[in-house]
Amino acid sequence: MAGPAVELGGGLVKLELHVVAVVRGDGTRLFDNLRDAEVRLEQVRAVEAPGVAHLEDRTVR
């Protein structure tokens, strides 16, 4: 599980997400706390497997 987006700030260099589809009606929203922060990401890698997607992005400065 990734940490809250509020920690992204200026220190984020790489973001890895491992996304698994689960239907439960709720979940952790990772990017709600960005407020007015401007974070630009560039996709580095995306790997799909049955039931999961592995995503890797890096910040664009």
N, C-alpha and C positions, 0 to 999 in steps of 0.2 A: 504494500500500500504506500503510495506516495504521500509526502507530507503536505500540509496545507499550502495553498498557493501564496499566501501572505508572506511566506518565507522566500519566495522567488527573488524579490528585490533585484539588486545589481549583481548578486553573487552567482546567479544561475549560469552554468556553462553548458550543461547537458541535462536532458530530461528523458527518462526511460519510463514508458508505461507498458504494462502487461495487462491487456484488456480481455476480460472473460465475461461473456454475456450471462447475466443472472437476472431473472425476473422475480423481484421481490416487492416492488413498489416503493423502494427507497434506496438510498446509497449516499456515498460521500461525494459532494460536489467539490472538485479540486480547484476550480478557477473562479469561484464566486467572490473571493476576497481581494481581487486584484485592484479594485477601485479604479483609479485613473492611470495605473501603471501601464506603460507601453512596453510589452514584451513581444519581440518578433522571433519566431522560431522557423528553422529550416529543417525539413525532414532529412535525416541521414539514412535511416533504414526502416523498413517495414517488412515483417515476416508474418505470414498468416499460417496458422495450423488449425486443425479441427478444434473449434470451440474457443480459440484464443488468437489474439493479434499482439505481436511484440512491436512496439513503436519506439523509435529513438530519434530525438530532435536535438538541435543545438541552437544556441542563441545567435542572432544576427546582430552585429553591432554597427 
